[in-house]
């Protein structure tokens, strides 16, 4: 009986760690109680926590009726906020939406750890559906930027507001306004100003 109780506590800890993984390193106080309080106060953080909870349920295939109900409620909430973020999307821990929504992220896109995504961002495929973007760790995606097609963006890239990216971008680049406009290789220094 004791072993079962320990396993239950361990599973619960694993679930809460998974749900609140985006608070660690982002907020000064990332304790579980602070995260629970933030969940009820911050609607953007609430969407991220619900997104992580759905990911956990899809991975572990637990309670399909609850999962379907939670997915239905999640889609209602994201539709109200004009946010297209499917639970199948692979996103690393430390996801930051500093100014909320709207945004569109394709379900096959892959996003690394500690990425900052501003409103109006579109990450998607072309009409030929040749592949979805892969974005590295510690990237900054400015307001209204578009990342389209089968392209790879390296780590520590700064994508300026209004930029349009449809080809591979090397790590540490700063992409300016316009089409694939790489203007410098000081991406890490620029992103560090925002982290």
C-alpha positions, 0 to 999 in steps of 0.5 A: 500500500505504501509503495502505491502511495509513493508511486501516485505522488511521484506521478503527480509530481511528474505531471505538475513538473510537466505542466509548469515546465514553462514557468521555470527560468521564466518567472522569478518565483516558479514554485508550484503554488506560485504557478497555480496562483498564476494559472488563475490570474494570467490567461496566457499562462493558463493556455500554456498550462492547458496545452502542456496538460493535453500533451501529457494526456496524449502521451500517456493515453489516460482517460480518453473521455476526460481528454476529449472533454479537455480538448474541446474546452481547450479549443473553445478557449484558444478560439476566443483568444484567436490562438491556433496552438495544437497539442501535437506541436513539439515545443521545448520547455520555457515557452514565452508569450510575452504579449499574448495572442493572436498567433498560428503555429502549425501542428507539425512545427518543432520549436526549441527551448526558451523561445519568445513568441510575440503576437501575430506570428505565423509558423506554417507550411506552404500550399504544397505542404512540403514540411513545417519549420524547425526552430532552434533554442533561445529564439526571438520571434518578433511581432507579425513575423512569418516563418513558412515552409520546410526551413530550419532556424538555428539557435539564438536567432532574432527574427525581427517584427514583420520578417518573412522567412522561408529558407534556412537561417544559421545560428546566431543570426539577426533577420530584419524586415523583409524576405530572408533578410539576414542583417548580422550575426549578433543574434545571441547578444540581441536575444539576451536583451529579452531573456 
